[in-house]
Amino acid sequence: MITGVNSDLFMDGVKYHVQIEDAEAASSLEVRVYVGGEIIFRKHHTYGPTLKGLNGALQIENAIRDEQERLLATVKAAIARGLIHP
């Protein structure tokens, strides 16, 4: 199992906490955005297709970590654009 990503983003006086965790059994990443301890956004992102053709644990781990970073950037952009809000 790969360690998740946690990040805080402050926007218009609101602290958003973003968590992205590997749901390895489902070959997906779970994205959650919290404000004040409450989940305001949740989504599962399947990474199975990303792993096709990869060999070895290190290649797979790196691909999943890259996917986590792309998701984090996408979620932060969505928050900044007002698409995810309390």
N, C-alpha and C positions, 0 to 999 in steps of 0.2 A: 504494500500500500504506500502511496506517495503522500508526503506531507502536504497539507492544504495551504492555501494562500489567504492571508488576512490583511486587510487594508482599511484605513479610515480616510474618509473624504469629507471635508467641511465645505458646505455650499449654502450660501445665504443664511449663515448662522445655525445650520443644521448639521449634526455629525451623523454621517452615514458609515456604517460598518459593513464591509463586504467580506464574505467568506466564500471560498471556493474549495470544495473537498472532493476527493476521489471516491466515488461509489463503485469501487473496483468490481464487485460482483455483478453490477449492471453495466459495466463498461461505459460509465458516464461520470460527468462532473456535476455536482450539485452546487448551484449558485444561490446564495441567500444574501439579501440586503436587509440590514436592521437599522431602525431608528429608535432610540430609547429602549432597546431591548425587545422591540416588537418587529417581527418579520414583515416587511412591506413588499418584498419581491422574492419569488423563488422560481427557479427553473432548472431542469435537468438538460444537460447537453451531452449527447452520445459521442464518444470519441472512437468507437470501434472502427469506423472507416479510416480514421487518421492512422491507425496502426497497421493497416494492410500492407504487406510487403516488408515490414520491418523485422529484423532479426536481432535477437539478443535483448537482454533485460535493459542494458544501458540505452540503446536506441529507443526502446519503448518508453522508458522513464523520461528521457529527454523530450520526446514527442508530447507526452502528457503534460509535462511542465510548460512547454511552449504553448500548448492549448490553454492551460490555466492563465498564462500571462495575456494571451489574446482576449480571453473572456473578461479578465479584469479590466483591460483597456476599454473594451466594448461597454461594460457596465458603468465604468466611470464616465465615459462619454455620454451614455444615456442619462445618467444623473445630471450631468452638467447641462444637457439640453432640456431638462425638465420632464423627461419621459418616465423616470422613476422618481417618485416623490411620496412623502407621507400623506 
